[in-house]
Amino acid sequence: MIDEFAKDNLRGRLRRDREALLWKLDGLSEYDARRPLTATGTNLLGLVKHMATVEARYFGEVFDRPSPEPLPRWQDYDGSDLWATEDETRDQIIGFCRRTWEHSDATINELPLDAPGHVPWWSEPSPNTNLFAVMVHVLGESNRHAGHADILREGLDGRTGIRPEHEKRVDEEARAAYRAKLEQAARSAAPIKA
């Protein structure tokens, strides 16, 4: 009974984070969805593509249930899942994402939490694992990247939140006053030296 409770809870949180990450693309131009927003090139559509690839590998290869989506060998990883080429459409990447979710959910639904898995890209002595550990790992990854996406989206147009129904209209004046208050506290705690 506790296994089903744990599985349902983890699966629900994973679904929440998936949707939050995908929602960060809503209303953005193709340029804003794809453009690098950090010095390392992090971008919103790339985060979506990356998380779909992560799920495809962890809920596919790890449990000998290969994804129906074509993936390069993990040994040949080159970071190409972190951005969208000009030939890849947003719809293609979202489609890949949704099909991967279906495949991941089927793996989660069909296997018990203690189902053995093997993660060849994890170093010894821990490449042998189980569904529970993989679900926790992937949930951590999805949560981390949804947080990245939240910050990136806020930087683009001020929108924040994990779901559209919780989004509040941006009050620019209140936001500026709050930021100024935090800036003043930071300056007071650590005066800037000339």
C-alpha positions as CSV (number, residue, x, y, z in Angstrom):
1,M,0.0,0.0,0.0
2,I,2.8,2.4,0.9
3,D,4.5,1.6,-2.5
4,E,1.4,2.7,-4.4
5,F,1.1,5.8,-2.3
6,A,4.7,6.7,-3.0
7,K,4.5,5.9,-6.7
8,D,1.3,8.0,-7.1
9,N,2.8,10.9,-5.2
10,L,6.1,10.9,-7.2
11,R,4.2,10.5,-10.5
12,G,1.9,13.4,-9.6
13,R,4.8,15.7,-8.8
14,L,6.6,14.7,-11.9
15,R,3.5,15.5,-14.0
16,R,3.2,18.9,-12.2
17,D,6.8,19.8,-13.1
18,R,6.4,18.6,-16.7
19,E,3.4,20.8,-17.2
20,A,5.1,23.8,-15.4
21,L,8.2,23.5,-17.7
22,L,6.0,23.3,-20.8
23,W,3.9,26.2,-19.7
24,K,6.9,28.4,-19.7
25,L,6.8,28.4,-23.5
26,D,3.3,29.8,-23.7
27,G,3.0,33.1,-25.5
28,L,6.6,33.4,-26.4
29,S,7.9,34.2,-29.8
30,E,10.1,31.5,-31.6
31,Y,13.1,33.7,-30.8
32,D,12.4,34.1,-27.1
33,A,11.7,30.4,-26.7
34,R,15.0,29.4,-28.3
35,R,17.5,32.2,-27.6
36,P,20.3,31.7,-25.1
37,L,19.5,33.5,-21.8
38,T,22.6,32.7,-19.8
39,A,26.3,32.7,-20.5
40,T,26.2,28.9,-20.9
41,G,23.3,29.1,-23.5
42,T,20.4,27.9,-21.3
43,N,17.1,28.5,-23.2
44,L,13.5,27.5,-22.6
45,L,12.8,25.3,-25.5
46,G,16.2,23.5,-24.9
47,L,15.1,22.8,-21.3
48,V,11.9,21.2,-22.6
49,K,13.9,19.1,-25.1
50,H,16.5,18.1,-22.6
51,M,13.9,16.9,-20.0
52,A,12.2,14.8,-22.6
53,T,15.5,13.2,-23.5
54,V,16.3,12.6,-19.8
55,E,12.9,10.9,-19.3
56,A,13.3,8.9,-22.5
57,R,16.6,7.5,-21.2
58,Y,15.7,7.0,-17.6
59,F,12.3,5.4,-18.1
60,G,13.4,3.7,-21.3
61,E,16.9,2.4,-21.5
62,V,17.4,2.0,-17.8
63,F,14.6,-0.6,-17.6
64,D,15.2,-2.2,-21.0
65,R,12.2,-0.4,-22.4
66,P,13.8,1.7,-25.2
67,S,12.0,4.8,-26.2
68,P,10.1,4.6,-29.5
69,E,11.7,8.0,-30.2
70,P,15.1,7.9,-31.9
71,L,17.9,8.9,-29.5
72,P,21.6,9.1,-30.1
73,R,23.6,6.6,-28.0
74,W,24.2,8.0,-24.5
75,Q,27.9,7.4,-25.0
76,D,27.8,10.0,-27.9
77,Y,26.3,12.7,-25.7
78,D,27.2,16.1,-27.2
79,G,24.7,18.5,-25.5
80,S,22.5,18.7,-28.6
81,D,19.5,18.0,-26.5
82,L,19.9,21.4,-24.7
83,W,18.9,23.5,-27.7
84,A,16.7,23.5,-30.8
85,T,18.2,23.7,-34.2
86,E,16.6,26.0,-36.8
87,D,15.1,22.8,-38.5
88,E,13.3,21.7,-35.3
89,T,9.9,23.2,-34.7
90,R,8.5,24.0,-31.3
91,D,5.6,21.6,-32.2
92,Q,8.0,18.8,-33.0
93,I,9.8,19.2,-29.7
94,I,6.6,19.4,-27.7
95,G,5.3,16.3,-29.6
96,F,8.5,14.5,-28.7
97,C,8.0,15.6,-25.1
98,R,4.4,14.4,-24.9
99,R,5.1,11.1,-26.5
100,T,8.0,10.6,-24.1
101,W,5.7,11.3,-21.2
102,E,3.3,8.6,-22.4
103,H,6.2,6.1,-22.6
104,S,7.6,7.1,-19.2
105,D,4.1,6.9,-17.6
106,A,3.7,3.4,-19.1
107,T,7.0,2.3,-17.5
108,I,6.0,3.8,-14.2
109,N,2.5,2.2,-14.3
110,E,3.7,-1.2,-15.3
111,L,6.7,-1.7,-13.0
112,P,6.8,-2.0,-9.2
113,L,8.9,0.5,-7.3
114,D,11.6,-2.1,-6.7
115,A,11.9,-3.1,-10.3
116,P,15.6,-3.3,-11.1
117,G,17.2,-0.9,-13.5
118,H,20.7,-0.3,-14.7
119,V,22.1,3.2,-15.4
120,P,25.3,2.7,-17.4
121,W,26.2,6.4,-17.3
122,W,26.2,6.3,-13.4
123,S,29.6,5.4,-12.1
124,E,30.4,2.4,-10.0
125,P,29.3,1.2,-7.5
126,S,25.8,2.5,-8.1
127,P,24.7,1.9,-11.7
128,N,22.3,-0.8,-10.5
129,T,19.2,0.8,-9.1
130,N,15.4,0.6,-9.1
131,L,12.3,2.4,-10.3
132,F,11.9,4.3,-7.0
133,A,15.4,5.7,-7.1
134,V,15.0,6.7,-10.8
135,M,11.7,8.4,-10.1
136,V,13.3,10.4,-7.3
137,H,16.3,11.3,-9.6
138,V,14.1,12.4,-12.5
139,L,11.8,14.3,-10.3
140,G,14.8,16.2,-9.0
141,E,16.0,16.9,-12.5
142,S,12.6,18.1,-13.6
143,N,12.2,20.3,-10.5
144,R,15.6,21.8,-11.1
145,H,15.0,22.6,-14.7
146,A,11.5,23.9,-14.1
147,G,13.1,26.3,-11.6
148,H,15.6,27.4,-14.2
149,A,12.7,27.9,-16.7
150,D,10.8,30.0,-14.1
151,I,13.8,32.4,-13.6
152,L,14.4,32.6,-17.4
153,R,10.8,33.4,-18.1
154,E,10.7,36.0,-15.4
155,G,13.7,37.7,-17.0
156,L,11.9,37.7,-20.4
157,D,8.6,39.2,-19.5
158,G,8.1,39.1,-15.7
159,R,5.8,36.1,-15.7
160,T,6.3,33.7,-12.8
161,G,4.6,30.7,-11.2
162,I,4.1,27.0,-11.8
163,R,0.6,26.9,-13.2
164,P,-1.4,29.4,-15.2
165,E,-4.2,29.4,-12.6
166,H,-1.8,30.7,-9.9
167,E,-0.3,33.4,-12.1
168,K,-1.0,37.0,-10.8
169,R,-0.9,40.1,-12.9
170,V,2.5,41.8,-12.7
171,D,2.4,45.0,-10.6
172,E,5.5,46.6,-12.0
173,E,5.4,49.4,-9.4
174,A,5.1,47.0,-6.4
175,R,7.8,44.7,-7.9
176,A,10.2,47.6,-8.4
177,A,9.6,48.8,-4.8
178,Y,10.2,45.3,-3.4
179,R,13.4,44.9,-5.4
180,A,14.6,48.3,-4.2
181,K,14.0,47.2,-0.6
182,L,16.1,44.1,-1.1
183,E,18.8,46.0,-2.9
184,Q,18.9,48.5,0.1
185,A,19.2,45.6,2.6
186,A,22.0,44.0,0.6
187,R,23.9,47.3,0.4
188,S,23.4,47.9,4.1
189,A,24.7,44.4,5.0
190,A,27.7,44.6,2.7
191,P,28.6,48.2,1.8
192,I,30.1,48.6,-1.7
193,K,33.7,49.7,-1.5
194,A,34.8,52.5,-3.8
